[in-house]
């Protein structure tokens, strides 16, 4: 494919870079969490969470249905914290970064339901992908998603109906951080969203009995800052840059 400069071999299959997602659907709840608890989870990366008010950070709970992409079709659930850039002074910080669209995302958990995407995610970008089972309704006017692993429930997320947002012709590029096995990586992530519905609040979150759910419970999830659904999402993921390693 034109414009591709590198390739990766995953489970005997070649994957070009950047990796392209031509069509996906998604819905997300951006929630308020305890900043100190978030900092403890993010700590091994050396990154700092963005605080939207004193003592409170922001965390996105995201369900994605990858319909057509280079890694094949699969479901994914992400627990992502908004963080400041790893280089001090690189762009805006804190809430200024949030308002200007310059916030970076630290991907803390990333369950998926496919072996190939699990291997590709871990090998190419160091994303913390694990296997899980999904029950989702992305195309409902009130999206719903549940994920479980090891026979135990992790989370159940239900959204209310949002208000339609005018489509934009522009795309958004942000930095996605991951810290797998002590190695911090930064990946350029470009996305374009169409047919978006959003609203303040609008999410009901039920935590299960899995250890991931216990981890979320310790974050002291508070108000839902915003919830959104996206009927058409296209994305590209570039190669990861290794920032540093804390492994011994």
N, C-alpha and C positions, 0 to 999 in steps of 0.2 A: 504494500500500500504506500502510495506517495507520501512523503513527509515523515516516514518512520525511520529513525536513525539507529535504533537498537532492537534487539530481540532477546527474549528469555525462553529457556526451555523448562517447562513445568510438566512433570509426569509424562515425559516423552513427547510433549506437544509444544510447538513454537508459539510464543505470544509476542506480538510486535509492541513497540512502545512509541508514542503513548498508547495506553490501553483506552479503547473507546467504548462508551456505553451509548448506544443510539436511542434506546427508549427504556425508561423505567418510570414507575410510579412510586410516590413516597408520601408519608405523613409523619409529622413530628410535633412534639410538645417541648417547648423551652421552659424549663422549670427552675425555680429558685432553690438553691441548696446551701448548706452551711459551708462557708468559705474555708474554715480550718479543716473540715473533714475532706473537702475537695482537694486541698493542698496536700494532705497526707497521701491520698491516692495518686496524685500527680507527681509527688515528691521525687521518685526515682528518675524522672525525666529531667529534673532541674528547671522545669517550666513553672510559671506562676499563673494561677487562675485569674480571670477578669472578675472584678467585683462590681456589681451594679448598684449596690448600696453597702454601707459598712457591715461586714460580717457575712455577706451573702454573695455567692457566686452563681453562675449560670451553667446549666447542664442541659443538653439536648438528648431526648429519647427519640430515636428515629427508626421507623420501619421502612424498608425499601424492597420493592419487587422489581428485580432486574429482568426485563422482558427480552431485550435484544441487545447483546453486547459481546465483546471479545472473550469473555469468560463464561458465556452461556447463560441460561436462565437460572435464577436462584433467588431465595429470600434472605434478608439480612436485617438484623436489629443492632443498632449502635447506641452506645453510651458515650457521649462526646462532651468534653468540657471546653468552654471558651477560654483561651489562654492568650497571654501576651507573646509577642515574637521572642525567639530565643536570643536575638541580639538586642541588648538594651538600646533604646533610642531609634530602633528601626520602625519608622512609621508612628502612628498614633498609639496611645496606650489606653487601657481601661475602657471607660464608657465612650471616650472620644473615638476609639477604634471601632467600637460597636456601632456607633452612629454613622461612621464613615465607611462601614463595610470592610474594615481592615483587620478584623479579628481572625485569629488562627484557631484551629480546632485540634484538640488533643483527643485521639481516639483511644478510649480506655478499654472498652469491651466491644466485641464485634462477632456475635454468633451468626452463623450462616447454615444453610441446609444442603450444601454441595461440597463434595470432596475436592473437585478441581479448583473451585474458587478459594477454598480453604488453603490449599497448597500454594496457589498463585499469590494470594494476599500475604501470606507469611513470608514467602521466598522473595517476592519482588519488592514489597514495600515495608515488610516487618509489621503488617497489621495484625493485631491479636485475634485472629479468627479462630473460632471453635465451632464444633458441630452442635446443632440444635434442631428442634422441631417447631414448625410454625402453623398457625391457624390465623389467616388474615383475610380481611375484606377491604381491599384498597379502593374499589370503585363504588363503594356505598357513599351516599351523601353524608353519612356519619361513619368515617373509617374506623376499623377495628383491627387490632392485632394482638396476638398472644404468642409467647415463645416459651418453650420448656426444654430442659436438657436433663439427662440422667434420670428420667422419669419424674422430675419435679418441675413445678411451675416457677418461671422467673418473673414475668410481668405480663399484665393485661392492660392494654392502652386503648381507650375509646375516646374519640373526638366528637364534638358537636359540629354542627354545620357552620362553616365560615362564610365570610363575604368574598365575592369574586374580586380579584385584583387584576387590573389591566396588564396584558402581556407586554414584556419589554423585549426589544430587539438585541439588547446587550447581554453579555455573559458575565459571570462573576468568577474570579480566580482567588483562591485562598490557599493557605499552607495547612496541610494536614500532618500533624505530628503523630508518631507512634514510638513506643519504647518497648521492644520485644527482646527478652533475654539481656537486658541492660544496655542495649544499643538504641540511641535516639536517632530517628530518621525524620526528614522533612520531605513531603511529597507535594508538588504543585497539583492542585485539584481545580479544574475549571468546570463550571456547570451553567446550564441554561434551563430555566424553569418556565413552563407554559401552563395555562389553565390552573392558576393558583387560587386557592381559597384560604383566608386567614382570619383570625380574630384574637382579641385579648382573651386569656383564659381558655375555657372550652375543652378541657381534657379531664378524663377520669382515669386515675392510675391505681391499679390493684397489684400489690406485690405478693409473690408466691413464697414458697418455702425452700427454694434453691439458695445456695451460698451467694450467688450473684444478687438475688433479691435482698438478702441480709445486708450486703454491701450497699445497695441502694437505700435501704432503710436507715442505715447509719449516716447517710448524707442529710437526713432531716429534710426531705423534699417538702417544700412549702407551696406557695402559689404557682400556678401556671402563668408565666409571663406572656406567652403567645403560643397558639397552636396553628398549624398550617397543613394543607394537603396539596399535592402537586400531581396533576393528571398526566403530564408529560415532562420528563426530566431527561436531558442528555448531558453526558459528562465525559471528560477525559482525565486520565491520571498519568502524569509523567513519571520518570524514574525517580526513585527516592535518593536523597542526599544524606549520607551518614554525617551526623552532627557531632556525635561523641559517644563514648562508651563508658559505663560504670562497671562493666563486668571485670571480674578478677580472675 
